[in-house]
Amino acid sequence: MNPHRRTLLKAALAPLLLPLLGGEARATAVSEVSEIRVIQTKDPARTLERVSAPGYAHALAQSVLAFIIEGYPKGNLPVWKKPLAEVDFNTRIPLICEHVVRGVIRHAAIHPVDPCWIMGQMMAESFFCEFAVSSALAVGPCQFISATARGYGMVCADAHGQPAGFARRPDLEPEFANMADRRDQMRALRREQPDLFGNPAKLLRTLLNAQTAGKAIPSAGTYALALDRMDLLQSSYAMARDNCRLFMEENFRGRSIFNPQDAAFFEKFDQRVLYERCIDAMVRMMAENLRSRSGNILAATAGYNAGLGSTDYAKAGIYEPYGRIPNFAETVDYVSKILVNHYEITRRMG
């Protein structure tokens, strides 16, 4: 029997042998079994006992730091685009871990959440960069888009409500409204031409068949105009989005969430960059997703990335309450990375 099969067999036999083992041997056997449970228990007692133990947040921080140091010794870090030596993770990671533990305790009644999973998830989201801004304009270490962030009570840059001159580059602020307008127009155009933008392969086949049969295609001109209009809208939308990103980056530049004066600015400008605000919301959202998906950590996590609705598993009988991972390449990649991050962090917890 090869070593890989032996490992699998030992992992399968371990739970069956535990009742027969003594205390010390039992602890050794447990350490050899993966700690990930795809279906998380809804009873918070065990999680609360573990995370409330003295030194837990410190141990978690040391495990994450060790993973980062061992995993990224050379080259530039993801998101940060700079070497490890230029990022002060020794300040960031312990603070982040403290907020994660507080959030887990605070929202345990909704559903218990594994702090190691949240750390692995945040690593996949932003690599713990407070000023990360995605192409979709998700902001902060937990990468909330503004609509979701506002649902959790956070102030966002696109509607900070402060007087003119409060933020840098006020000339760029109208771009948020411009972007929303172009997005609404694109959605309306897709509704007007569902075949053209929803199933273009089928439409193309219909047009080619009509052309081959020598039939007139009176709608061809309408389709061409719709495509041209969509191209213009997409170009305008991309320009507005880039300007919105520039607006936020200009207001992040040279500031630090660890500076009290700057932190006070972000409280009024964009709370998604502040640990206390965004981490609590992330833990709460994951707790809510876990509750909605009967503890399925994979579907709950996919829902954080792609929207919980995308994980619906309608008319699936016994599987329906647990949801599913949607067939989106980005989401599959996201969940895959977090699985590895979680493993690497937990195995360093001792």
KEKE-3310 file (N, C-alpha, C; in steps of 0.2 Angstrom, whole numbers, plus 5000, padded with zeros to 4 digits):
npx = (5004:5003:5010:5001:4988:4989:4989:4976:4968:4971:4966:4952:4950:4953:4942:4934:4942:4944:4936:4942:4954:4966:4968:4980:4984:4972:4972:4983:4978:4968:4974:4979:4969:4960:4955:4944:4927:4915:4901:4896:4894:4879:4879:4885:4893:4905:4914:4914:4920:4933:4938:4937:4947:4961:4974:4971:4968:4981:4988:4982:4986:5000:5001:4995:5005:5016:5013:5012:5025:5033:5027:5028:5042:5049:5049:5035:5021:5004:4991:4997:5008:5022:5037:5038:5045:5042:5029:5020:5015:5016:5010:4997:4991:4989:4980:4969:4966:4961:4949:4942:4940:4932:4921:4917:4913:4903:4893:4890:4877:4870:4876:4889:4906:4921:4936:4949:4945:4940:4951:4958:4950:4950:4963:4962:4954:4959:4973:4974:4975:4971:4968:4964:4957:4945:4942:4929:4926:4925:4930:4943:4949:4940:4933:4921:4907:4899:4885:4882:4890:4883:4872:4876:4877:4888:4898:4901:4912:4906:4894:4897:4892:4897:4902:4906:4923:4927:4933:4947:4950:4936:4930:4929:4919:4906:4906:4902:4888:4887:4892:4883:4872:4875:4876:4863:4857:4863:4858:4845:4845:4849:4838:4829:4834:4834:4838:4849:4859:4858:4858:4867:4873:4863:4855:4863:4864:4851:4850:4860:4854:4843:4849:4855:4844:4840:4831:4824:4831:4824:4827:4840:4847:4842:4848:4862:4863:4860:4871:4881:4877:4878:4892:4896:4891:4897:4910:4909:4905:4916:4926:4920:4920:4934:4938:4931:4938:4950:4947:4944:4957:4965:4961:4965:4978:4994:4988:4984:4976:4980:4983:4976:4970:4968:4961:4949:4945:4942:4931:4921:4922:4924:4921:4924:4937:4941:4946:4937:4924:4923:4927:4919:4907:4910:4911:4898:4891:4895:4891:4877:4876:4880:4870:4859:4863:4863:4874:4884:4899:4906:4897:4892:4903:4905:4894:4897:4906:4900:4887:4873:4862:4866:4870:4859:4850:4838:4824:4831:4829:4835:4847:4844:4843:4857:4863:4874:4890:4892:4894:4905:4920:4929:4923:4925:4939:4941:4936:4943:4956:4954:4952:4964:4972:4965:4969:4983:4984:4978:4985:4997:4993:4995)
npy = (4994:5011:5026:5037:5031:5025:5036:5041:5030:5030:5042:5040:5029:5035:5042:5031:5024:5032:5031:5020:5024:5031:5047:5054:5048:5049:5063:5064:5057:5065:5076:5072:5072:5081:5098:5104:5106:5103:5105:5115:5115:5121:5124:5135:5133:5125:5132:5145:5142:5138:5150:5160:5157:5161:5169:5164:5173:5178:5167:5164:5175:5173:5161:5165:5175:5167:5159:5168:5173:5161:5158:5168:5173:5179:5191:5201:5205:5198:5210:5220:5223:5225:5220:5208:5214:5227:5229:5231:5219:5214:5224:5224:5211:5205:5215:5213:5200:5201:5208:5199:5188:5195:5198:5185:5180:5190:5187:5174:5169:5170:5161:5150:5154:5150:5157:5155:5152:5164:5172:5166:5168:5182:5184:5179:5188:5201:5201:5206:5220:5236:5247:5241:5241:5234:5229:5230:5239:5236:5238:5239:5228:5217:5218:5224:5229:5244:5244:5233:5235:5247:5241:5235:5245:5254:5268:5274:5279:5283:5290:5299:5310:5321:5339:5350:5349:5342:5330:5325:5329:5333:5335:5322:5316:5316:5305:5293:5293:5294:5282:5273:5277:5273:5259:5256:5259:5250:5238:5240:5239:5226:5220:5224:5218:5203:5191:5195:5199:5189:5176:5175:5165:5157:5166:5171:5159:5158:5169:5166:5155:5160:5169:5160:5154:5163:5173:5188:5199:5209:5214:5215:5227:5233:5225:5228:5242:5241:5234:5243:5253:5247:5245:5258:5262:5253:5257:5270:5267:5260:5270:5279:5271:5269:5282:5283:5274:5281:5292:5287:5281:5293:5298:5289:5290:5292:5292:5284:5271:5269:5281:5292:5304:5302:5291:5296:5304:5293:5288:5296:5296:5283:5269:5256:5253:5252:5242:5239:5241:5234:5221:5216:5216:5207:5195:5194:5193:5181:5173:5174:5169:5156:5151:5152:5143:5131:5128:5125:5128:5130:5134:5145:5153:5154:5162:5174:5179:5178:5182:5177:5172:5166:5154:5146:5131:5125:5115:5103:5093:5084:5090:5104:5113:5115:5122:5127:5127:5139:5138:5147:5153:5162:5162:5148:5147:5156:5150:5139:5144:5148:5137:5131:5141:5141:5128:5129:5139:5133:5122:5127:5132:5123)
npz = (5000:4995:5002:5001:5001:5013:5022:5019:5023:5037:5041:5039:5048:5060:5068:5071:5080:5090:5103:5109:5113:5124:5134:5130:5118:5111:5108:5100:5089:5084:5080:5068:5059:5047:5051:5045:5043:5033:5034:5046:5063:5072:5085:5096:5107:5108:5099:5105:5117:5113:5106:5116:5125:5134:5126:5113:5102:5100:5097:5085:5077:5077:5070:5057:5053:5053:5042:5031:5031:5028:5016:5007:5005:4995:4981:4976:4986:4985:4980:4988:4980:4984:4992:5006:5017:5017:5022:5036:5044:5057:5065:5059:5058:5072:5077:5068:5070:5083:5081:5073:5082:5092:5084:5080:5093:5096:5086:5087:5091:5079:5070:5073:5069:5061:5066:5060:5047:5043:5043:5033:5023:5022:5018:5005:5000:5001:5005:5017:5016:5019:5011:4999:4983:4972:4955:4954:4962:4976:4992:5005:5018:5019:5007:5003:4993:4989:4991:4998:5010:5015:5019:5030:5038:5036:5031:5015:5002:4990:4994:5005:5012:5017:5017:5003:4998:5008:5005:4994:4977:4973:4960:4955:4961:4955:4947:4952:4951:4937:4934:4939:4932:4919:4921:4924:4911:4903:4909:4906:4892:4890:4894:4884:4873:4874:4868:4860:4869:4879:4874:4863:4854:4849:4843:4833:4825:4821:4813:4803:4797:4792:4783:4774:4769:4761:4766:4771:4784:4794:4807:4808:4807:4819:4828:4826:4829:4843:4847:4845:4853:4866:4866:4867:4879:4888:4887:4892:4905:4910:4910:4919:4931:4932:4936:4948:4956:4956:4963:4976:4978:4978:4990:4999:4998:5006:5019:5035:5043:5056:5061:5072:5068:5054:5054:5060:5049:5040:5046:5043:5029:5022:5029:5027:5026:5039:5053:5064:5059:5046:5048:5058:5051:5041:5048:5053:5041:5036:5046:5045:5032:5034:5042:5033:5024:5030:5038:5028:5024:5012:5003:5009:5009:4995:4993:4999:4990:4977:4979:4989:4983:4972:4976:4978:4978:4971:4971:4974:4983:4997:4997:4995:5006:5010:4999:4986:4977:4965:4947:4943:4938:4945:4958:4961:4961:4971:4983:4983:4986:4999:5006:5006:5013:5025:5030:5030:5040:5051:5054:5059:5071:5081)
capx = (5000:5007:5010:4995:4983:4989:4986:4969:4965:4972:4961:4946:4949:4954:4936:4932:4947:4945:4933:4946:4961:4967:4968:4985:4983:4966:4974:4987:4975:4964:4979:4981:4963:4959:4950:4939:4921:4911:4895:4898:4888:4876:4879:4891:4897:4912:4918:4915:4925:4939:4940:4937:4952:4966:4979:4969:4969:4988:4990:4980:4990:5006:5000:4994:5011:5021:5011:5014:5033:5035:5024:5030:5048:5053:5045:5030:5015:4998:4988:5001:5013:5028:5040:5035:5048:5039:5022:5020:5010:5016:5005:4991:4988:4987:4974:4964:4964:4957:4943:4939:4938:4927:4915:4914:4909:4897:4888:4889:4870:4867:4879:4897:4911:4928:4941:4954:4942:4939:4958:4960:4946:4952:4969:4960:4950:4963:4979:4974:4977:4965:4966:4963:4951:4945:4939:4921:4925:4925:4935:4945:4952:4935:4931:4913:4905:4896:4878:4882:4892:4878:4867:4878:4878:4895:4898:4905:4915:4901:4889:4899:4887:4901:4901:4911:4929:4929:4938:4951:4947:4929:4928:4928:4913:4900:4907:4898:4882:4888:4893:4877:4867:4877:4875:4856:4856:4865:4853:4839:4847:4849:4831:4826:4836:4837:4841:4856:4864:4857:4859:4870:4875:4856:4853:4868:4862:4845:4852:4864:4850:4839:4853:4856:4838:4838:4826:4826:4832:4823:4829:4847:4849:4841:4853:4868:4862:4860:4878:4885:4875:4881:4899:4897:4889:4902:4916:4908:4905:4923:4929:4917:4922:4941:4938:4928:4943:4955:4944:4946:4964:4968:4959:4968:4985:4997:4985:4985:4971:4983:4984:4970:4967:4966:4955:4943:4943:4939:4925:4916:4923:4923:4922:4926:4944:4943:4945:4932:4918:4922:4928:4913:4902:4911:4909:4891:4888:4897:4887:4871:4876:4880:4863:4855:4865:4863:4881:4888:4905:4908:4891:4892:4909:4904:4889:4901:4910:4896:4880:4870:4857:4869:4871:4853:4850:4831:4821:4836:4827:4838:4853:4842:4845:4864:4865:4879:4895:4890:4899:4909:4927:4931:4921:4928:4946:4941:4934:4949:4962:4953:4953:4972:4973:4963:4973:4990:4984:4976:4991:5002:4990:4998)
capy = (5000:5017:5031:5041:5027:5024:5042:5041:5025:5032:5047:5037:5025:5038:5043:5025:5022:5037:5029:5015:5027:5035:5054:5056:5045:5052:5070:5063:5055:5070:5081:5069:5072:5088:5101:5107:5102:5107:5107:5118:5114:5127:5125:5139:5132:5123:5138:5150:5139:5139:5157:5164:5154:5166:5168:5162:5178:5179:5161:5164:5180:5170:5156:5169:5178:5162:5157:5173:5173:5155:5157:5173:5175:5183:5194:5206:5201:5200:5216:5226:5224:5226:5215:5207:5218:5234:5229:5230:5214:5213:5228:5223:5205:5205:5219:5210:5194:5203:5210:5193:5185:5199:5197:5178:5180:5194:5185:5167:5167:5169:5155:5150:5155:5148:5162:5153:5152:5171:5175:5163:5172:5189:5184:5178:5194:5208:5200:5211:5227:5240:5251:5237:5243:5229:5232:5231:5245:5233:5241:5237:5221:5212:5219:5225:5234:5249:5242:5228:5239:5251:5236:5233:5252:5257:5274:5273:5285:5286:5294:5300:5315:5327:5345:5350:5351:5337:5325:5327:5328:5333:5334:5315:5313:5314:5299:5288:5294:5293:5275:5270:5278:5269:5253:5255:5259:5243:5233:5241:5237:5219:5218:5226:5213:5197:5186:5197:5199:5183:5170:5177:5160:5155:5172:5170:5153:5160:5174:5163:5151:5165:5172:5154:5152:5169:5177:5195:5200:5216:5215:5215:5234:5235:5222:5232:5248:5239:5232:5249:5257:5244:5247:5265:5262:5250:5262:5276:5264:5259:5277:5282:5267:5271:5288:5282:5271:5286:5296:5283:5280:5299:5300:5285:5291:5296:5292:5278:5269:5269:5288:5294:5310:5299:5286:5300:5305:5288:5287:5300:5296:5277:5265:5249:5252:5252:5235:5238:5241:5229:5214:5214:5215:5201:5189:5194:5191:5174:5169:5174:5164:5149:5150:5151:5137:5125:5127:5123:5133:5131:5138:5151:5157:5156:5167:5180:5181:5179:5183:5171:5170:5162:5147:5142:5124:5124:5108:5098:5088:5084:5095:5111:5118:5116:5126:5124:5131:5141:5137:5153:5152:5166:5159:5142:5149:5160:5145:5134:5147:5149:5130:5130:5146:5138:5122:5132:5143:5129:5117:5131:5133:5119)
capz = (5000:4995:5008:5001:5003:5020:5025:5019:5028:5044:5042:5039:5054:5067:5072:5074:5085:5096:5109:5112:5115:5130:5133:5126:5111:5107:5106:5094:5083:5082:5076:5061:5055:5045:5055:5041:5043:5027:5037:5052:5068:5073:5092:5097:5113:5107:5096:5110:5122:5110:5104:5122:5129:5135:5121:5107:5097:5099:5093:5078:5074:5076:5064:5051:5052:5050:5035:5027:5031:5025:5010:5003:5007:4990:4977:4979:4989:4981:4981:4990:4975:4987:4996:5013:5022:5017:5025:5043:5046:5064:5068:5056:5059:5078:5077:5064:5074:5089:5079:5071:5088:5095:5079:5081:5099:5096:5082:5088:5091:5072:5068:5075:5063:5063:5065:5055:5040:5041:5042:5027:5018:5021:5014:4998:4998:5000:5008:5023:5014:5021:5005:4993:4979:4966:4948:4955:4967:4982:4996:5012:5019:5018:5000:5003:4988:4994:4992:5004:5016:5018:5022:5037:5042:5035:5027:5009:4998:4985:4997:5012:5015:5020:5013:4997:5000:5013:5002:4989:4970:4972:4953:4953:4965:4951:4943:4955:4948:4930:4933:4941:4926:4913:4923:4923:4904:4900:4911:4902:4885:4890:4894:4878:4868:4878:4864:4858:4875:4884:4870:4856:4849:4847:4838:4827:4821:4818:4807:4798:4794:4788:4777:4770:4765:4757:4769:4773:4791:4795:4813:4808:4809:4826:4832:4825:4833:4850:4849:4845:4859:4871:4866:4870:4886:4892:4887:4897:4911:4912:4911:4926:4936:4934:4939:4955:4959:4957:4968:4982:4979:4980:4997:5003:4998:5012:5025:5038:5048:5063:5063:5074:5063:5048:5056:5061:5042:5037:5049:5039:5022:5020:5035:5024:5027:5046:5055:5068:5055:5041:5050:5062:5046:5037:5052:5053:5035:5035:5051:5041:5026:5036:5044:5027:5020:5035:5040:5023:5024:5005:4999:5013:5007:4988:4993:5001:4984:4971:4981:4992:4979:4967:4979:4979:4975:4971:4969:4974:4988:5003:4996:4994:5012:5010:4994:4981:4974:4958:4942:4941:4938:4950:4964:4962:4963:4978:4988:4983:4989:5006:5009:5007:5018:5031:5031:5032:5046:5057:5055:5063:5078:5086)
cpx = (5004:5006:5003:4989:4983:4987:4979:4965:4966:4967:4954:4945:4950:4948:4933:4936:4947:4942:4938:4953:4961:4967:4973:4985:4978:4968:4979:4984:4971:4968:4980:4975:4962:4954:4944:4933:4917:4904:4896:4892:4885:4876:4886:4895:4904:4917:4919:4920:4932:4942:4941:4943:4958:4972:4977:4970:4977:4991:4988:4984:4997:5006:4999:5001:5016:5019:5013:5021:5035:5032:5026:5036:5051:5047:5040:5024:5009:4995:4992:5006:5020:5031:5037:5038:5045:5032:5023:5014:5010:5012:4998:4988:4986:4980:4968:4961:4959:4950:4939:4936:4932:4920:4913:4910:4903:4891:4887:4882:4867:4870:4887:4901:4918:4933:4946:4951:4942:4946:4960:4956:4948:4959:4967:4957:4955:4971:4980:4976:4970:4963:4965:4956:4951:4942:4932:4920:4924:4931:4937:4947:4947:4931:4924:4912:4900:4889:4878:4885:4887:4873:4869:4880:4884:4894:4903:4907:4910:4895:4891:4895:4891:4901:4907:4917:4932:4935:4942:4948:4939:4926:4927:4922:4907:4900:4904:4891:4882:4889:4887:4872:4869:4876:4867:4854:4858:4861:4847:4839:4846:4842:4827:4828:4839:4840:4849:4861:4863:4859:4862:4871:4868:4854:4857:4866:4856:4846:4855:4859:4845:4842:4854:4850:4836:4833:4828:4826:4831:4826:4837:4850:4848:4846:4860:4868:4863:4867:4882:4883:4878:4889:4901:4896:4894:4909:4915:4908:4912:4927:4927:4920:4930:4942:4936:4934:4949:4953:4946:4953:4968:4966:4962:4976:4988:4994:4985:4979:4973:4985:4977:4966:4964:4960:4949:4940:4939:4932:4919:4916:4921:4925:4924:4933:4946:4941:4938:4925:4918:4923:4922:4907:4903:4910:4902:4888:4890:4892:4880:4871:4876:4873:4859:4857:4866:4870:4886:4893:4907:4903:4891:4897:4908:4899:4892:4904:4905:4889:4877:4865:4860:4871:4865:4853:4842:4829:4827:4835:4831:4844:4851:4844:4852:4867:4871:4884:4893:4896:4902:4916:4930:4930:4924:4936:4946:4940:4940:4955:4960:4953:4960:4974:4971:4967:4980:4990:4982:4981:4996:4999:4992:4993)
cpy = (5006:5022:5035:5037:5026:5030:5042:5036:5027:5037:5045:5033:5029:5040:5037:5022:5026:5034:5024:5018:5031:5042:5056:5054:5048:5059:5069:5061:5060:5075:5078:5070:5080:5091:5104:5103:5106:5109:5109:5117:5121:5129:5129:5137:5130:5129:5143:5148:5140:5146:5161:5162:5160:5164:5166:5167:5179:5173:5161:5169:5177:5165:5160:5172:5173:5159:5162:5173:5167:5155:5162:5177:5180:5186:5199:5202:5203:5206:5221:5228:5227:5221:5214:5212:5225:5235:5227:5225:5213:5218:5226:5217:5204:5209:5216:5204:5195:5205:5204:5189:5188:5198:5190:5177:5184:5191:5177:5164:5166:5162:5155:5150:5153:5154:5161:5153:5160:5174:5172:5167:5179:5189:5183:5185:5200:5207:5205:5218:5231:5245:5247:5240:5238:5233:5233:5236:5242:5236:5238:5230:5216:5213:5219:5230:5238:5247:5238:5231:5243:5247:5234:5240:5255:5263:5273:5279:5288:5290:5295:5306:5321:5333:5345:5352:5346:5332:5328:5325:5328:5333:5327:5312:5311:5308:5293:5287:5292:5285:5271:5271:5274:5261:5251:5255:5253:5238:5234:5238:5229:5216:5219:5220:5207:5192:5188:5197:5193:5177:5171:5171:5157:5160:5171:5164:5155:5164:5171:5158:5155:5167:5166:5153:5158:5173:5183:5195:5207:5218:5216:5222:5236:5232:5226:5238:5246:5237:5238:5253:5254:5245:5253:5265:5259:5254:5267:5273:5263:5265:5280:5278:5268:5277:5288:5279:5276:5290:5293:5283:5287:5301:5295:5286:5295:5296:5285:5277:5269:5276:5290:5300:5307:5294:5290:5302:5299:5286:5290:5299:5289:5272:5258:5248:5251:5245:5234:5237:5235:5222:5212:5212:5209:5195:5188:5191:5183:5170:5169:5169:5157:5147:5148:5145:5131:5123:5125:5128:5134:5135:5144:5156:5159:5162:5174:5183:5183:5181:5177:5168:5165:5155:5143:5136:5122:5117:5103:5093:5089:5089:5102:5115:5120:5121:5123:5129:5133:5140:5143:5152:5156:5164:5152:5143:5152:5154:5140:5137:5147:5142:5129:5135:5143:5132:5125:5135:5138:5124:5121:5133:5129:5114)
cpz = (5000:5001:5007:5003:5010:5024:5025:5023:5035:5046:5043:5046:5060:5071:5075:5080:5091:5103:5112:5114:5121:5129:5128:5119:5107:5105:5100:5088:5080:5078:5069:5057:5053:5049:5052:5042:5038:5030:5044:5057:5070:5081:5093:5103:5112:5104:5101:5115:5119:5109:5110:5126:5129:5129:5114:5101:5095:5095:5086:5074:5072:5070:5057:5049:5049:5043:5030:5026:5027:5018:5005:5005:5001:4985:4980:4981:4984:4984:4983:4985:4978:4991:5003:5018:5022:5019:5032:5046:5054:5068:5066:5059:5066:5079:5074:5067:5080:5087:5076:5077:5091:5090:5080:5087:5099:5092:5082:5088:5084:5070:5070:5068:5065:5061:5060:5048:5038:5040:5035:5021:5017:5017:5007:4996:4996:5003:5014:5022:5015:5015:4999:4989:4973:4960:4949:4960:4974:4986:5003:5012:5018:5011:5000:4997:4992:4995:4998:5010:5019:5021:5029:5041:5041:5030:5021:5005:4993:4988:5004:5016:5018:5015:5008:5000:5005:5011:4996:4982:4970:4965:4951:4956:4960:4947:4945:4952:4941:4929:4934:4935:4920:4915:4922:4915:4901:4902:4907:4895:4884:4890:4888:4872:4872:4874:4862:4863:4880:4880:4863:4851:4846:4841:4832:4822:4818:4812:4802:4794:4789:4782:4772:4766:4761:4759:4771:4781:4793:4802:4814:4810:4816:4830:4832:4829:4841:4852:4849:4851:4865:4872:4869:4877:4891:4892:4892:4904:4914:4914:4918:4932:4938:4937:4947:4959:4960:4962:4975:4983:4981:4987:5002:5004:5003:5018:5028:5043:5055:5065:5066:5070:5057:5049:5057:5054:5039:5040:5046:5032:5019:5026:5033:5025:5035:5049:5059:5064:5050:5043:5054:5056:5042:5041:5052:5047:5034:5040:5048:5035:5028:5039:5038:5023:5025:5037:5035:5022:5017:5002:5003:5010:4999:4988:4995:4994:4978:4973:4983:4987:4973:4969:4980:4975:4975:4968:4969:4980:4994:5003:4996:5000:5012:5005:4990:4979:4967:4953:4939:4943:4944:4957:4966:4964:4970:4983:4989:4987:4997:5009:5011:5013:5025:5034:5034:5039:5052:5059:5059:5070:5083:5089)
residu = (MET:ASN:PRO:HIS:ARG:ARG:THR:LEU:LEU:LYS:ALA:ALA:LEU:ALA:PRO:LEU:LEU:LEU:PRO:LEU:LEU:GLY:GLY:GLU:ALA:ARG:ALA:THR:ALA:VAL:SER:GLU:VAL:SER:GLU:ILE:ARG:VAL:ILE:GLN:THR:LYS:ASP:PRO:ALA:ARG:THR:LEU:GLU:ARG:VAL:SER:ALA:PRO:GLY:TYR:ALA:HIS:ALA:LEU:ALA:GLN:SER:VAL:LEU:ALA:PHE:ILE:ILE:GLU:GLY:TYR:PRO:LYS:GLY:ASN:LEU:PRO:VAL:TRP:LYS:LYS:PRO:LEU:ALA:GLU:VAL:ASP:PHE:ASN:THR:ARG:ILE:PRO:LEU:ILE:CYS:GLU:HIS:VAL:VAL:ARG:GLY:VAL:ILE:ARG:HIS:ALA:ALA:ILE:HIS:PRO:VAL:ASP:PRO:CYS:TRP:ILE:MET:GLY:GLN:MET:MET:ALA:GLU:SER:PHE:PHE:CYS:GLU:PHE:ALA:VAL:SER:SER:ALA:LEU:ALA:VAL:GLY:PRO:CYS:GLN:PHE:ILE:SER:ALA:THR:ALA:ARG:GLY:TYR:GLY:MET:VAL:CYS:ALA:ASP:ALA:HIS:GLY:GLN:PRO:ALA:GLY:PHE:ALA:ARG:ARG:PRO:ASP:LEU:GLU:PRO:GLU:PHE:ALA:ASN:MET:ALA:ASP:ARG:ARG:ASP:GLN:MET:ARG:ALA:LEU:ARG:ARG:GLU:GLN:PRO:ASP:LEU:PHE:GLY:ASN:PRO:ALA:LYS:LEU:LEU:ARG:THR:LEU:LEU:ASN:ALA:GLN:THR:ALA:GLY:LYS:ALA:ILE:PRO:SER:ALA:GLY:THR:TYR:ALA:LEU:ALA:LEU:ASP:ARG:MET:ASP:LEU:LEU:GLN:SER:SER:TYR:ALA:MET:ALA:ARG:ASP:ASN:CYS:ARG:LEU:PHE:MET:GLU:GLU:ASN:PHE:ARG:GLY:ARG:SER:ILE:PHE:ASN:PRO:GLN:ASP:ALA:ALA:PHE:PHE:GLU:LYS:PHE:ASP:GLN:ARG:VAL:LEU:TYR:GLU:ARG:CYS:ILE:ASP:ALA:MET:VAL:ARG:MET:MET:ALA:GLU:ASN:LEU:ARG:SER:ARG:SER:GLY:ASN:ILE:LEU:ALA:ALA:THR:ALA:GLY:TYR:ASN:ALA:GLY:LEU:GLY:SER:THR:ASP:TYR:ALA:LYS:ALA:GLY:ILE:TYR:GLU:PRO:TYR:GLY:ARG:ILE:PRO:ASN:PHE:ALA:GLU:THR:VAL:ASP:TYR:VAL:SER:LYS:ILE:LEU:VAL:ASN:HIS:TYR:GLU:ILE:THR:ARG:ARG:MET:GLY)
# end
